[in-house]
Amino acid sequence: RVASPQIRNTGTIGGNVNQDARCIYYRYGLPCYRAGGNTCFADTPEGVNREHALFDSDRCVAVSPSDTAPALVVLDAKFVIRSTKAERVIGAEEFFVGPRTDITHLTSVQPQELLTAIRIPKTWANSRFYFEKVADRNSWDFALVNVAAAVVVNNGSVERARVACGGVSAVPRRLTVVEEVIKGKSQDADIAKIAGQAAVRGAKPLNYNQFKIPLMANLVTRAVREAAA
């Protein structure tokens, strides 16, 4: 459910990762910070912000709408970006940028540049992978929160893991604290629950998106439990 059948038939993964911010105020053309103004209309007492960020907001509280982004971060994908003069290759965590880096863009693609390829290394080829998203509709829709996890289990214990969530910040949020919690541990329902609780530590909800905190915690719990099983 990354996209509708129509979009999957005509679009590309490059288009998915390069989507602009999901915010009704920004997309309707209001002069917010991301559009070059000096106000965040979503982060006000009257703001409609149930779809917005829990973490790492800096003037702008919009989130990345890409479902593939957390999965690519987890898989440590490399992004190939070309211009007429040069080619550069950067990691997924560098490709996506937050408002502290550039409030007017969600990726590091610059004017006159084009994303030409996404390379997925073999690093996680034998891992157990998990992805899940929760949206308002069962049919295709943007995620309220999504989660991706890759886990390598050796002799019943987690040898290494990468976990990331989308829909909770302007960039896919890699959950290194969760990775540390589960590393070296055996598959256990209590450990999965602790990991879920650790994932939402430091969340700063807005007026109408408090529900995302338990939603995110439950998704991470399930991802850890299933991927490490």
C-alpha positions in Angstrom: 0.0 0.0 0.0 2.8 2.4 -0.8 0.7 4.0 -3.5 -2.5 3.5 -5.4 -2.4 1.1 -8.4 -2.6 4.1 -10.7 0.4 5.8 -9.1 2.4 2.5 -9.0 1.7 2.0 -12.7 3.0 5.5 -13.7 5.2 6.7 -10.9 8.7 5.8 -9.7 10.3 5.2 -6.3 12.3 8.4 -7.0 9.0 10.3 -7.0 8.0 8.6 -3.8 11.1 9.6 -1.9 11.1 13.2 -3.3 7.5 14.0 -2.3 7.0 17.4 -0.7 5.9 18.0 2.8 2.5 16.7 4.0 0.7 19.7 5.4 -2.6 21.2 4.3 -1.5 24.8 5.0 1.7 24.4 3.0 0.0 22.6 0.1 -2.8 25.1 0.0 -0.2 27.9 -0.6 -0.3 29.7 2.7 2.8 31.8 3.6 4.2 29.4 6.2 7.9 29.0 7.2 8.4 26.2 4.6 7.0 28.5 1.9 9.2 31.4 2.9 6.9 33.1 5.4 7.2 33.6 9.1 4.4 31.5 10.6 3.6 27.8 11.1 -0.2 27.7 10.8 -0.3 24.1 12.0 1.4 24.8 15.3 -1.2 27.2 16.7 -4.1 26.8 19.1 -6.4 26.6 16.1 -4.1 24.6 13.9 -5.2 21.4 12.3 -2.3 19.1 13.1 -3.3 15.5 13.6 -1.1 14.4 10.8 2.0 16.4 11.9 5.2 15.7 13.7 6.0 14.4 17.2 9.8 15.0 17.0 12.5 17.4 15.8 10.3 20.3 14.9 11.9 23.6 14.2 9.4 26.2 13.1 7.8 23.7 10.7 5.9 20.6 12.0 5.2 18.9 8.6 6.1 15.3 8.0 7.5 13.4 5.1 4.8 11.5 3.3 7.0 8.8 1.9 6.3 5.2 2.9 9.5 3.9 1.2 11.8 6.3 3.1 11.9 4.5 6.5 12.5 1.2 4.7 15.4 2.7 2.7 16.9 4.1 5.9 16.7 0.7 7.5 18.4 -0.9 4.5 21.1 1.7 4.5 20.3 2.5 0.9 22.6 4.8 -1.2 21.2 7.6 -3.3 22.9 8.5 -6.6 22.4 12.2 -7.5 23.6 13.6 -10.8 24.0 17.1 -12.2 25.4 18.2 -15.5 28.8 18.5 -13.8 29.1 15.7 -11.3 27.7 12.7 -9.6 27.5 12.2 -5.8 26.3 9.2 -3.7 24.9 9.8 -0.2 23.3 7.6 2.4 19.6 7.6 3.0 20.0 9.4 6.3 21.8 12.2 4.5 19.3 12.3 1.6 16.4 13.3 3.8 16.8 16.6 5.6 14.8 18.3 8.4 13.9 21.9 8.9 17.0 22.7 11.0 19.1 21.9 7.8 16.8 23.3 5.2 13.2 24.4 6.0 12.2 24.7 2.3 13.2 21.2 1.2 12.7 17.6 2.5 15.7 16.2 0.6 19.2 17.2 -0.2 18.6 17.2 -4.0 19.7 20.7 -5.1 18.6 22.8 -8.1 19.9 21.3 -11.4 20.3 17.9 -9.7 18.4 14.7 -10.4 18.1 11.5 -8.3 19.1 8.8 -10.9 19.4 5.6 -8.8 18.8 4.0 -5.4 21.3 1.3 -4.4 20.5 -1.2 -1.7 23.6 -2.9 -0.3 23.8 -6.6 0.7 24.3 -5.7 4.3 20.8 -6.7 5.3 20.2 -9.4 2.7 19.7 -12.2 5.2 17.8 -10.1 7.8 14.3 -10.5 8.9 12.4 -7.5 7.6 9.1 -5.9 8.8 7.1 -3.0 7.5 3.7 -1.8 8.6 1.7 1.4 8.1 -1.5 2.7 9.7 -3.6 5.2 7.7 -7.1 6.7 8.1 -8.4 4.5 5.3 -8.0 0.8 4.5 -7.7 1.8 0.9 -4.5 3.6 -0.2 -3.8 6.7 2.0 -0.8 8.5 3.5 0.5 6.9 6.7 -0.3 8.4 10.0 2.7 6.4 11.3 4.7 3.7 9.6 7.5 1.5 10.8 10.3 -0.5 9.1 12.7 -2.9 10.8 15.6 -5.2 9.7 16.9 -7.6 12.3 19.6 -10.2 12.2 19.1 -13.0 14.7 22.0 -15.3 15.6 21.6 -18.2 18.1 18.3 -16.9 19.3 19.6 -13.4 20.1 19.5 -10.1 18.1 22.9 -9.6 16.6 22.1 -6.3 14.9 19.1 -4.3 14.0 17.9 -1.1 12.3 14.5 0.4 13.0 12.9 3.6 11.6 9.5 5.3 11.7 7.8 7.6 9.2 5.0 10.1 9.8 6.4 11.4 13.0 9.0 13.9 11.8 10.1 15.7 8.7 12.6 12.9 8.0 12.4 9.1 8.6 13.2 8.8 12.2 15.8 6.2 12.8 15.3 4.7 16.3 18.8 4.0 17.5 17.5 3.8 21.1 15.3 0.9 20.0 18.3 -0.8 18.3 20.3 -0.5 21.5 17.5 -1.9 23.6 17.1 -5.1 21.6 20.7 -5.8 20.6 21.9 -9.0 22.3 18.5 -9.8 23.6 16.4 -12.9 22.8 12.9 -12.5 21.3 10.7 -11.6 24.2 7.4 -9.9 24.5 8.6 -7.7 27.4 11.7 -6.6 25.4 9.5 -5.7 22.5 7.2 -3.6 24.7 10.2 -1.9 26.3 11.5 -1.1 22.8 8.1 0.4 21.9 8.1 2.6 25.0 11.7 3.7 24.3 10.7 4.7 20.7 8.4 7.5 21.8 10.6 8.9 24.5 10.9 12.7 23.9 7.8 13.0 21.8 6.2 16.4 21.8 2.7 16.1 20.6 0.6 19.0 19.2 -3.0 19.8 20.0 -4.5 17.0 17.9 -1.9 14.3 17.3 -1.4 12.9 20.8 -2.9 9.6 19.5 0.3 9.1 17.4 2.3 8.3 20.6 0.6 5.1 21.5 0.2 4.3 17.8 3.9 4.6 17.2 4.8 2.6 20.4 2.5 -0.2 19.4 3.8 -0.3 15.8 7.5 -0.5 17.0 6.5 -3.1 19.6 5.0 -5.3 16.9 7.8 -4.7 14.4 10.4 -5.8 17.0 8.4 -8.8 18.1 7.8 -10.0 14.6 11.2 -9.2 13.0 13.1 -10.8 15.9 10.9 -13.9 16.1 
